[in-house]
Amino acid sequence: MRSGWRQDLSASLVIFLIAVPLSLGIALATGAPLQAGLIAAAVGGLVAGLLGGAPLQVSGAATGLVVVTAELVQRYGWRATCAITALAGLAQLALGAGKVARAALAVSPAIVHGMLAGIGVTITLGQLHVVLGDSPNSSALENIAALPSQLMAFHPSALLVGAVTVAVLAAWPRLPGHAGRWARTVPAPLAAVAVATAVSTGLTVPRVSLPRWELQALPALPDGPVLGVFAAVLTVTLVASMESLLSAVAVDRLRSERPGMPAGPAGLDRELAGQGAANVVSGLLGGLPVAGGAIRGTANVKAGAVSRMSTVLHGVWMLFCLGLLASVLELIPLAALAALVMAVGVKMVSFAHIKHVQRHREFPMYAATLGAVVLFGVLQGLAVGIAVAAFLSLRRLTHTRITVEAERDAHLVRVSGQMTFLAVPRLSRALAHVPEAADVVVELGGSFMDHAAYDALQSWTDAHRARGGWVTLRGRGGQPIAEPASSHVCRPWTPWRNHHCTRPAEAGSAPGQGGGEQLLGGVSAFQRNTAPLVRGELARLAREGQRPTQLFLTCADSRLVTSMITSSGPGDLFTVRNVGNLIPPPGNDGTCDSVGAAVEYAVEVLQVGSITVCGHSGCGAMQALLGTVGREPGAQQTPLTRWLLHGRPSLARMQRIGRLGRGEVALADRPVADDGERLALVNVMQQLDHLMAYSCVARRVAEGSLQLHGMYFHVAEAQAYVLNPRLRTFKAVRPEVLDAV
């Protein structure tokens, strides 16, 4: 608990130092009183931090609402803007109560990122004028038109301060050496503003002015058409909500990637309600609109925060700053804050997002939204983006091209576009041109297939195969598509000796040579046929980490394929294999540490719920142990003979009741074949006893949180047997439901 408090305290100071210059800069960009940015940061930390559903989200003055707020201040005045902020907060509270937060995320990311990029362009154009020593105009087009004359008549002092700010922002994260590592503990925005303030000493430049907070700064009802006020409230509500929810999702993803953090997604409806409460309070106190910020939230996670206390403490520090540091803040030149906000605006145009939307063929939505936001405004830009998205979706649904080409080996049916019920008649006409009993490849180039199209394609495929034809499905680029199966099945595989994908060994080569070629051939076949089918699941496991529920201890014999006999896949089994499936008890020599370490890791770290020891027929280790009967170990020992010494307790156990060990262990369905099989069965039971010698295993078995199982697999019969420890009997596992053993 104390460690968590220390981490939260440290993180709160980091985000406080980031939020102070950023809040002042956002207030400057909107034309609001500068203390309004600090009020928004304090309220965001205290109210949204306490009530929100994303614990590590940090809220403050909304970056995405800079353009909207600036327009509201110019049109209605500051006090009316505060009232609009409070009304938008009430709307967010209603949306949170209606549990519509997830629906807000249904808006295409291309539209959202296009909107943020358009806001970023508008912010950058406006703040560039401040850096040049002038004030911004009311629209992006006016700022562009006035830029040439402003460049000819810039103010050198303001430009110097702005250039220093941008240079420090860019260079600070790249400071080299030990001293640079210590310097980087200070956030780059704070360092940039501090250096620019020091450089501006003695220069005549406009600086921060923080008038005392007075009662007349409280909100007043807007004086204007009701429809215009409603549009303003709607715009603030939508933009603040989407910015907060997207930031909450991003911060929650970062939080989940940190080891030791509690699992569970962010409560988005609660977060939306928390943001609404913060906007109501901020508006009533004369603060800017509040929203969650990805910049501050990411910094909070990276600073090591573990709970919402870091956000709340950051709000407390903002209150102290408002009351005690006003004289210090008034030393900051406005050009430094403008340069800081201009850099934030540039980052809002993310090239990573542009590449992403291009990959998904959504760049028209992104570009249309960006351009409309710059030209007409945020709400109009969102409307244009949604209209373009609807048009493209309809176009994709209705423009499906289907062709049939007769190739040398097969007929190729190529589908370009989405497969909906509208395309079923064209699909049926095209498939009718395929000859009976022909080999057919159906290439699906779209990303969507509705139920009507699926039924039509599946019915034709079944009928064509019934008439002796062959059909395979593949996606764009030739990637195979797995057809749905009625049950969990294991398809036949091709033994290496029959692989057509491997190069034959050179003539005259000895047996066993060419194995490397076979291995590479198998890997190549995996990359071509299997990797596309499992890549999504493996990516999920790589992202979330392994969480197996079973520890499976078995022999290293190549005929024992654990995933096949257990119908398991990646992430299901934590598997340990060695010669003879032996588990030396603790206290043996250090050569056994690898098995003991695996047991300890599975039980203590992975918290598996069961451990299975699996022996098998024809085990070479058991045959070798039987060959030592009546002989003492020789003086010359190899690693293999030393390892097999750990199997002698199993051999002694089999010999205790007699030479053949009758009555010690049995198969329920048939007699034990020979001493080799009997020893393999006894060995499973002996290794289960060795497991109980591990304190971690014994403790969890006593608690009831861990179960031990024995299994025997007969290779020739492809039959698994499960141990009933009370009866000392192995019972065959049948396809029907397994009785309790």
JOJOQUI-V222467 format. One record per helix or strand of 3 or more residues. SS is the DSSP state (A for helix, B for strand). FROM is the first residue (numbers start at 0). TO is the last residue. Records with the same first field share a line. If there is no record, write none. Layout:
BEGIN
SS=FROM-TO / FROM-TO
END
This chain:
BEGIN
A=1-29 / 34-50 / 62-75 / 77-96 / 100-103 / 108-130 / 139-151 / 155-171 / 176-182 / 187-198 / 214-216 / 225-256 / 267-284 / 293-301 / 308-323 / 325-328 / 333-346 / 350-358 / 362-374 / 377-397 / 420-430 / 450-465 / 475-477 / 495-497 / 514-543 / 561-564 / 589-604 / 619-625 / 638-655 / 674-691 / 694-702
B=58-60 / 289-291 / 400-405 / 410-415 / 438-443 / 469-473 / 549-554 / 572-577 / 609-615 / 706-713 / 718-723 / 728-731
END
